[in-house]
């Protein structure tokens, strides 16, 4: 790392060591079910509603017929499938689908379980009006 880079990172409150350790390899959706190590269980399918929320995690899945919410983790390198990311983040839609997820955390009552999304089938999208106002 050059001296200039070290100075800039120090001014931003980051040491060069912290900067290097924060960079993680991205886990693409096609790698979620086959990757080892990071996950606590195997992939499973939920029928739920995926949408954007204010706060962290920004995308959450409500498993239909339950009070259970799964958080889609983006801090550990998981990448949301581009088609879903576009529907939710760009087109401002709520997505109902059969979503294949893989858990990053153990299941605990009363605690949001963090997952990565591998894929989605039977996708139905509805306007969310989270970003854009509804028509009058």
N, C-alpha and C positions, 0 to 999 in steps of 0.2 A: 504494500500500500504506500502511495507516495506521501510526502510530507504535507502537501497541500490538502489531500483527502483527509489525513489525520487531523489537521487544523479545523477543517469544515465540520467533521463529525464531532469533534470536541466542542465546537461552538454550538452545535445542536443538542448537546448534552448526552452524546453517545460516545462511548469509547470504541475504537476500532474493533476490539474483541467482541463487544456486545452486538455491533452491526453484523459481524460475520456469523455469530451464533444465532441470530434471529432469522436469517435466510433459511427457508426450508424447501425441500423438494416438493413440487406440486403432485398431488395424487389425482390423476384424471379419472373421470367416471368409469372408463373401461378397466381401470386397475383396482377399483374399490373392492370388488369381491375376491380378487385373487391375491392381493397384497398381504404380506405377513407383518406382524410386529405391532403396529400402532393400534389395532382394533381389539376389542374385548370379546367379540362373538362373531358369528358368521352372518351373512346377508339374509334379510327376510323382507317380505312384502307387507306394506300397510296400505289400506285404502283410506286416503285422507285428503285434507285441504292444505295446500302449500301456498303461503303468501308472505308478503313483506310486512315487517313490524318495525316500530320505532324502538331502538335499543339493541342490545346484543344478546343473542345472535339475530341478525337482520332477517333471516328467513326461518320460518318455523312451520312444522307440520302438525296439524290437529288430526289425530286418528279419529275418524268418524265413528260415532256411537259411544265414545268414551270421553273422559275428561283429560286424557293424556295428550301432552304436547311434546314433540321432539324438536330440538334445536339443531339446525343445519350449521355445523361448525365450519367456519372459514379461516380460523386462526391456526389450524394444524395442517394446512396445505390442501384441504379438500376443495375440489373445484366443482361447482354446481354445473350439471349438464347445460351446454350453451342454449339449447332450445327452451329449457325451463327458465334459465336466467333471463333470457330475452323477454319471455312472456311476463314475468313478475317484475323485473327491474326496469325494463324499457317500455313495455306496452301497458304496464299498470294493470295486470290481471291477477285474479285469484285462480289457482289451478286445483281442480279435483282430479285425482288419478290414483292408480295402483302404483305406489312408489317403492322401489327396491332400495333399502337403506342398509347400512352397516354401522353398528354402534361403536362409538369411541369411549363411552362410559358405561358403567354397570347400571342396571335398572334399580332405582331407589324410589319408593313412594314419596310423592311431594317434591321431587327434584326433576327438573327438565333433563332428559337424557339427550346427550349430544350424538349426532350421527353424521355420516357422509352419504350423499345420494349417488347411487350407481346408475339408475335409470327410472323411467316412468312409462306406463302403458295406459291406454284408455284415457287419454288426457282430455279434459273438458275445461275450457277457460271462460271466466266471467269477468266483467269489469270490476276492479277493486276500488277505484276512486281514492286510492291512497295518495297518489301523486297529482292526478288531474281531477278537477271538479266534475261532478255529474252534470249531464246536460239539463238545461231548464226548459 
